[in-house]
């Protein structure tokens, strides 16, 4: 059996929380070559690997499956709790593991996601008879403090769009702040989803890079599949995108790939969401708002709608929230105004 050379805090944690039969200095690693020869007891780490099979058999989105498997590998498989045999895990181990994640400075949402995945692993172990009870059931799910959505002022939006003017993704950023779409939703748009005569677009999916390939998957929730109204400036923006794309198609000639996407590379391929994020961060830094994210544009769009008197239910439908309660929770602090400002408020005078 291979001796685990853990750091002192990890050894101390195991010593304080394992039962008297647990030898903290020789806890077998699930990755150890000699593991199979020394014990047949299943480890949490084995459950981490097994969860990928369970996720593949579920009806979860592929992006969710990838995220859960990544959380398991990063925060469970390599942790102290991942090296324990399932029969030795107690609620105190789960609590200690949560404390470890907190000490690493992880975000509250990340810790809650890791707990949810661990709970799923242990629940599966109970189902399969590897455990009799789920230790995590006795541990309260980590909380995530409710925060008001960070949004930009109309002036900040105008400065950001100006800073992004030379970027290929400038029109994407402008559409996001006009419509409140998520990044992946906007990048998955095809011209068949856009009706400029009626002034609407239909969200059918989301574009993401999964296992190295760009794929359009199902939207985040059932209500994410929706029709979004286009303001006159947004419709004009998309007409300009059409015109630029037609020019690029001619210039590219035989190297052009007709994919039907609204936002494309110079050869017609869909745009990588990661490249859009890099371009946005560069523009935000130039505009003096380095903490802004692409999702900030979605929040900014929602806040502008609400301050201009758009009903909360309508805003919820436009954003594709699964429930109006989510909209209230995130934007309940925003109140309508009667300022009479121009629309959109970030447009130049």
C-alpha positions in Angstrom: 0.0 0.0 0.0 1.4 3.4 -1.0 1.9 5.9 1.8 0.2 9.2 1.1 2.6 12.1 1.6 -0.1 14.6 2.5 0.7 18.1 3.9 0.4 18.6 7.6 -3.1 20.2 7.7 -4.5 17.3 5.7 -2.8 14.7 8.0 -4.1 16.6 11.1 -7.6 16.7 9.6 -7.6 13.0 8.9 -6.3 12.2 12.4 -9.0 14.3 14.1 -11.9 13.0 12.0 -11.2 9.4 11.2 -12.4 6.7 13.6 -9.8 4.8 15.7 -9.4 2.1 13.0 -8.3 4.6 10.4 -4.5 4.8 9.9 -4.1 8.3 8.6 -0.6 7.7 7.4 -1.5 4.9 5.1 -4.9 5.9 3.6 -4.8 4.3 0.1 -5.1 6.6 -2.8 -7.6 5.6 -5.5 -5.0 6.4 -8.0 -2.4 4.2 -6.4 -1.2 1.3 -8.6 -1.3 -1.0 -5.7 -4.7 0.0 -4.5 -6.6 -2.9 -6.2 -4.3 -5.4 -4.6 -4.6 -4.0 -1.1 -8.3 -3.5 -0.6 -11.6 -4.1 -2.3 -13.3 -1.3 -0.5 -14.7 1.4 -2.8 -13.4 5.0 -2.4 -15.1 8.3 -3.0 -12.6 8.6 -5.9 -14.1 5.6 -7.5 -17.5 7.3 -7.2 -16.1 10.3 -9.0 -15.1 8.2 -11.9 -18.4 6.4 -11.8 -20.4 9.7 -11.8 -19.3 10.3 -15.4 -21.1 7.2 -16.5 -24.2 8.1 -14.4 -24.2 11.6 -16.0 -23.9 10.2 -19.4 -27.0 8.1 -18.8 -29.0 11.1 -17.4 -31.0 13.7 -19.3 -28.8 16.5 -18.2 -27.3 18.9 -20.8 -23.9 17.8 -22.1 -22.4 21.1 -20.8 -23.8 20.2 -17.3 -22.3 16.7 -17.5 -18.9 18.2 -18.4 -19.2 20.7 -15.6 -20.2 18.1 -12.9 -17.4 15.7 -14.0 -14.9 18.6 -13.9 -16.0 19.6 -10.4 -15.7 16.0 -9.2 -12.1 15.7 -10.6 -11.0 19.1 -9.3 -12.6 19.3 -5.9 -13.4 15.7 -4.8 -11.1 13.2 -6.4 -7.9 15.0 -5.4 -9.1 16.0 -1.9 -8.7 14.2 1.4 -12.3 12.9 1.3 -11.6 11.4 -2.1 -8.9 9.2 -0.5 -11.2 7.7 2.1 -13.1 4.5 1.7 -16.8 5.0 1.5 -17.5 3.0 4.7 -15.3 5.4 6.7 -16.9 8.7 5.6 -18.8 10.4 8.3 -20.7 13.8 8.3 -17.8 15.3 10.1 -15.6 14.4 7.1 -18.0 16.2 4.7 -18.0 19.2 7.0 -14.2 19.2 7.2 -14.0 19.0 3.4 -16.3 22.0 3.0 -14.0 23.9 5.4 -11.0 22.9 3.2 -12.8 24.4 0.2 -13.5 27.6 2.1 -9.9 27.9 3.1 -8.9 27.7 -0.5 -10.9 30.8 -1.1 -13.3 29.2 -3.5 -16.5 31.1 -4.4 -19.6 30.2 -2.4 -21.3 29.0 -5.6 -18.4 26.7 -6.5 -18.5 25.1 -3.0 -22.2 24.5 -3.2 -21.8 22.9 -6.7 -19.0 20.7 -5.3 -21.2 19.7 -2.4 -24.1 18.9 -4.8 -21.8 16.6 -6.9 -20.5 14.9 -3.7 -24.0 14.3 -2.5 -24.9 12.8 -5.9 -21.9 10.4 -5.7 -22.8 9.3 -2.2 -26.5 8.9 -3.0 -25.5 6.7 -5.9 -23.2 4.6 -3.6 -26.2 4.1 -1.3 -28.4 3.1 -4.2 -25.8 0.6 -5.4 -25.4 -0.9 -1.9 -21.8 0.4 -1.3 -23.1 2.4 1.7 -26.1 2.2 4.0 -26.6 5.9 4.5 -25.5 9.1 2.9 -23.2 11.1 5.2 -23.7 14.3 3.4 -27.5 14.2 4.2 -26.7 15.2 7.7 -24.7 18.2 6.5 -26.5 21.4 5.6 -26.0 22.4 2.0 -23.6 25.4 1.8 -25.4 28.7 1.3 -24.8 31.2 -1.4 -25.5 34.8 -0.3 -28.0 36.6 -2.5 -26.3 39.5 -4.3 -27.7 42.3 -6.4 -26.9 41.8 -10.0 -23.9 43.9 -11.0 -24.7 46.2 -14.0 -23.2 49.0 -15.9 -24.5 52.6 -16.2 -25.5 53.8 -19.6 -22.3 55.9 -19.7 -20.2 52.8 -18.9 -21.9 50.8 -21.6 -21.3 53.5 -24.1 -17.6 53.6 -23.1 -17.3 49.9 -23.3 -18.9 49.6 -26.7 -16.6 52.4 -27.9 -13.6 50.6 -26.6 -14.7 47.4 -28.4 -15.4 49.3 -31.7 -12.4 47.7 -33.6 -13.2 44.2 -32.3 -14.9 41.6 -34.4 -17.1 41.0 -31.4 -18.3 44.6 -31.0 -21.7 43.8 -32.6 -22.1 40.7 -30.4 -21.6 42.9 -27.3 -24.1 45.5 -28.5 -26.7 42.8 -29.2 -26.3 41.4 -25.7 -26.9 44.7 -24.1 -29.9 45.3 -26.4 -31.6 42.0 -25.8 -30.3 40.5 -22.5 -29.3 37.2 -24.3 -26.7 35.0 -22.7 -23.4 34.7 -24.6 -23.9 31.1 -25.7 -27.5 31.9 -26.8 -26.4 34.8 -29.0 -23.5 32.9 -30.6 -25.8 30.0 -31.4 -28.2 32.2 -33.4 -28.7 31.4 -37.1 -30.2 33.7 -39.6 -33.2 31.3 -39.7 -33.9 32.3 -36.1 -34.0 36.0 -37.0 -37.1 37.7 -38.4 -36.1 41.3 -39.1 -39.5 42.2 -40.7 -41.3 41.2 -37.5 -38.5 42.5 -35.3 -38.0 39.2 -33.4 -35.4 36.5 -32.9 -35.9 33.0 -31.5 -33.5 31.4 -29.0 -33.2 27.7 -29.7 -29.9 26.6 -28.2 -26.6 27.7 -26.8 -23.1 27.4 -28.3 -20.4 26.0 -26.1 -17.0 24.2 -26.5 -17.3 20.7 -25.3 -14.4 18.2 -25.4 -12.7 20.5 -27.9 -15.6 20.9 -30.3 -18.0 23.8 -30.7 -21.5 22.4 -30.3 -25.0 23.9 -30.1 -26.8 22.3 -27.1 -30.2 22.7 -25.5 -30.8 26.0 -23.8 -30.3 26.3 -20.0 -34.0 25.8 -19.2 -37.3 25.0 -21.0 -38.2 28.7 -20.8 -34.8 29.6 -22.3 -36.3 28.6 -25.7 -38.2 31.8 -26.4 -38.9 34.6 -28.8 -37.2 37.9 -28.0 -38.4 41.2 -29.4 -35.9 43.4 -31.2 -35.8 47.2 -30.7 -35.3 49.2 -33.9 -31.6 49.8 -33.1 -31.1 46.0 -32.5 -32.8 45.2 -35.8 -30.6 47.7 -37.6 -27.5 46.2 -35.9 -28.4 42.8 -37.3 -28.9 44.2 -40.8 -25.4 45.6 -40.6 -24.1 42.2 -39.5 -25.8 40.7 -42.6 -24.2 43.3 -44.8 -20.7 42.7 -43.4 -21.1 39.0 -43.6 -22.1 39.1 -47.2 -18.9 41.1 -47.9 -16.8 38.6 -46.1 -18.4 35.8 -47.9 -17.3 37.3 -51.2 -13.8 38.0 -50.0 -13.4 34.5 -48.6 -14.5 32.8 -51.9 -14.0 29.0 -51.8 -12.7 29.1 -48.2 -16.1 30.3 -46.9 -18.1 27.7 -44.9 -21.9 28.3 -45.1 -23.0 27.5 -41.5 -25.9 29.9 -41.3 -24.7 31.4 -38.0 -25.2 35.1 -37.4 -21.9 35.7 -35.7 -19.0 34.0 -37.6 -15.3 34.1 -38.2 -13.9 35.5 -41.5 -14.6 32.1 -43.1 -18.1 31.5 -41.9 -17.3 29.3 -38.9 -19.1 29.9 -35.6 -17.3 32.1 -33.1 -15.6 30.5 -30.1 -17.2 31.8 -26.9 -13.8 31.9 -25.3 -12.5 34.3 -27.9 -15.6 36.5 -27.4 -14.8 36.6 -23.6 -11.1 37.5 -24.3 -12.2 40.4 -26.6 -14.7 41.6 -24.0 -12.1 41.6 -21.2 -9.7 43.6 -23.3 -12.4 46.1 -24.1 -13.5 46.3 -20.5 -10.0 47.0 -19.4 -9.6 49.8 -21.9 -12.9 51.3 -20.8 -11.7 51.2 -17.2 -14.1 48.6 -15.9 -11.9 45.4 -15.7 -14.3 43.7 -13.3 -17.2 43.6 -15.9 -18.1 40.3 -17.5 -20.2 39.4 -20.5 -23.0 38.5 -18.2 -22.8 42.0 -16.9 -24.2 43.1 -20.2 -27.2 40.8 -19.7 -27.8 42.4 -16.2 -27.4 45.8 -17.7 -30.0 45.1 -20.3 -32.5 43.9 -17.7 -31.9 46.9 -15.5 -32.5 49.3 -18.4 -35.7 47.5 -19.3 -37.0 47.7 -15.7 -36.0 51.4 -15.2 -37.9 52.2 -18.4 -41.1 50.6 -17.1 -41.1 47.3 -18.8 -43.2 44.9 -16.6 -41.2 42.4 -14.5 -43.1 39.5 -16.1 -42.1 40.7 -19.6 -38.5 41.1 -18.6 -38.5 37.6 -17.0 -39.8 36.2 -20.3 -37.3 38.1 -22.4 -34.4 36.9 -20.2 -35.7 33.3 -20.3 -35.9 32.8 -16.5 -37.5 29.6 -15.4 -39.5 31.5 -12.9 -40.4 35.2 -12.3 -39.2 34.5 -8.7 -35.7 34.4 -10.1 -36.2 37.8 -11.8 -37.5 39.3 -8.6 -34.6 37.9 -6.6 -32.0 39.3 -8.9 -33.6 42.6 -9.9 -36.0 43.3 -7.2 -34.0 46.4 -6.2 -34.5 48.0 -9.6 -37.3 50.6 -9.8 -38.9 52.2 -12.8 -38.1 55.9 -13.5 -39.8 58.6 -15.5 -36.6 60.1 -16.7 -37.7 60.3 -20.3 -34.2 59.3 -21.5 -33.6 58.3 -25.1 -33.6 54.6 -26.1 -31.3 52.9 -25.9 -29.8 55.2 -23.2 -26.2 54.4 -24.2 -26.6 55.6 -27.8 -24.7 58.7 -28.7 -26.8 61.9 -28.9 
